[in-house]
Amino acid sequence: MNADKISQLRHSVLIIDHHNLFSTALRIALRAEGLDAHQIPMTEHDAILATAARLPAGLALLDLARTVDAEGRAIHGTDLVAALSQHNLRTLVLNDGSDEPGTAAAIAAGAIGWLARSASFDVLLRTLIAAAAGEPVMTGAERQRWLNRHRTYQDRQKCFAQRLQRLSPREHEMLGLLTDGYRARAIAERLAVPPTTVRTQIRAILAKLEVNSQLEAVALLYDDPLRHRMLDELTLDRGTEWAPARRTNLSRLGVFPSKG
């Protein structure tokens, strides 16, 4: 397609990614094709929306990798899809393939499609050019399959949330230590309680999570990338007393950087 025609249709492209070298190379390539391309780090939530507000209608390439801003606040790419749409930016999401639930959530929120980070640079460039020109990058059947997956993931999330809400703050703290590789005796030493007390509480945790072993309990947390986000949301549900313990465990799960 002619570059002039592309720019007349949807000429603005905003690249939102935490890989600066990748973003720079893609921005230069898109500008060489006649597109008005811009880039901004994924770690600057407010700046992303401010930049989007200044641009005319166009396209956003959004990295779905979970990250944090300078103040340690979690940034979830899926949350930005609807916000970008309000600024008349159609969103194409970029994923490394490990977060299928995140891709499904982004498409349910209005993303026009997704790209694998492992795709060749030429494929990424050609797809962006086509999307900027208003060409579809996903069929209606493909979109429906993603929407069906999203509903399935939502059902699983609801079940997981119900189990997690059963845990007391101390039990969640213990679950975080188990996730971090601590054994019962080490947990007892860390929390200054008898080992028998720890073993009793571990059994209670397993019962509430409806699993049969500590390994299953830990796997439950790592099984689905979106569950990290749910742990984050539950922090707010529990209130200020719950938040410090929850944040500590989120740090162990890699959602927030440790505060020491």
Residue pairs with C-beta under 8 A, 6 or more apart in sequence:
1 129
1 130
1 133
3 33
3 34
3 35
4 34
5 133
6 33
6 34
6 35
6 129
6 132
6 133
7 34
7 35
7 36
9 132
9 133
9 134
10 57
10 58
10 59
10 90
10 131
10 132
10 133
10 134
11 34
11 35
11 36
11 56
11 58
11 132
12 35
12 36
12 37
12 38
12 55
12 56
12 57
12 58
12 59
12 89
13 30
13 35
13 36
13 37
13 38
13 58
13 59
13 60
13 61
13 128
13 132
14 37
14 38
14 39
14 40
14 48
14 51
14 52
14 55
14 58
14 59
14 60
14 61
14 84
14 89
15 23
15 26
15 27
15 37
15 38
15 39
15 40
15 60
15 61
16 39
16 40
16 41
16 42
16 48
16 60
16 61
16 62
16 63
16 77
16 80
17 23
17 39
17 41
17 42
17 61
17 62
17 63
17 94
18 41
18 42
18 43
18 63
18 65
18 67
19 63
20 39
20 41
23 39
24 39
25 121
26 37
26 39
26 61
26 121
26 124
26 125
26 128
27 37
27 38
27 39
28 37
29 121
29 125
30 37
30 125
30 128
30 129
30 132
31 37
33 125
33 129
35 129
35 132
36 55
36 58
38 51
38 55
40 47
40 48
40 51
42 48
42 63
42 65
42 67
42 75
42 77
43 67
43 68
43 69
43 70
43 75
44 69
45 69
45 73
45 75
45 80
48 80
49 80
49 83
49 84
49 87
52 60
52 83
52 84
52 87
52 89
53 87
55 87
55 89
56 88
57 88
57 89
58 88
58 89
58 90
58 132
59 89
59 90
59 91
59 92
59 128
59 131
59 132
60 84
60 89
60 90
60 91
60 92
61 91
61 92
61 93
61 94
61 115
61 128
62 77
62 80
62 81
62 84
62 91
62 92
62 93
62 94
62 106
62 111
63 77
63 93
63 94
64 77
64 78
64 93
64 94
64 95
64 99
64 102
64 103
64 106
65 77
65 95
65 96
65 99
66 74
66 75
66 76
66 77
66 99
66 225
66 228
66 229
66 255
67 74
67 75
68 74
68 75
68 255
68 256
68 257
69 75
72 256
72 257
72 259
74 229
74 232
74 250
74 255
74 256
76 102
76 229
77 93
77 102
77 106
78 102
78 105
78 106
78 109
80 91
81 91
81 93
81 106
81 109
81 110
81 111
82 109
82 110
84 91
85 91
85 110
90 112
90 131
91 106
91 110
91 111
91 112
92 111
92 112
92 113
92 114
92 115
92 127
92 128
92 131
92 137
93 103
93 106
93 107
93 111
93 113
93 114
93 115
94 114
94 115
94 117
95 102
95 103
95 114
95 115
95 116
95 117
96 116
96 117
96 118
97 116
97 117
97 118
98 225
99 225
99 226
100 149
101 149
101 150
101 153
101 224
101 225
101 226
102 225
102 226
103 114
103 146
104 146
104 147
104 149
104 150
104 153
105 150
105 153
105 226
106 114
107 113
107 114
107 138
107 143
107 146
107 147
107 150
108 146
108 147
108 150
112 131
112 136
112 137
112 138
113 131
113 136
113 137
113 138
113 142
114 138
115 123
115 124
115 127
119 127
127 137
130 137
131 137
153 224
153 226
156 224
157 224
157 226
157 227
157 230
160 220
160 224
160 227
160 230
161 230
161 234
163 208
163 209
163 210
163 220
164 172
164 209
164 230
164 231
164 234
165 234
165 237
166 208
166 209
167 175
167 205
167 208
167 209
169 238
169 241
169 242
169 245
170 201
171 201
171 204
171 205
171 208
172 245
172 246
172 249
173 191
173 245
173 248
173 249
174 187
174 191
174 198
174 201
174 202
174 205
175 205
175 217
175 221
175 249
176 245
176 248
176 249
176 252
176 253
177 186
177 187
177 190
177 252
178 187
178 202
178 205
178 214
178 217
178 218
179 218
179 221
179 222
179 249
179 252
179 253
180 252
182 190
184 195
184 198
184 199
184 202
185 195
185 198
187 198
188 194
188 195
188 197
188 198
191 198
202 214
205 217
206 212
206 213
206 214
206 216
206 217
209 216
209 217
209 220
211 217
211 220
220 227
221 227
221 228
221 231
221 253
228 250
228 253
228 254
228 255
229 255
231 246
231 249
231 250
231 253
231 255
232 246
232 250
232 255
234 242
234 246
235 242
235 243
235 246
235 247
235 250
236 243
238 246
247 256
247 259
250 256
251 257
251 258
251 259
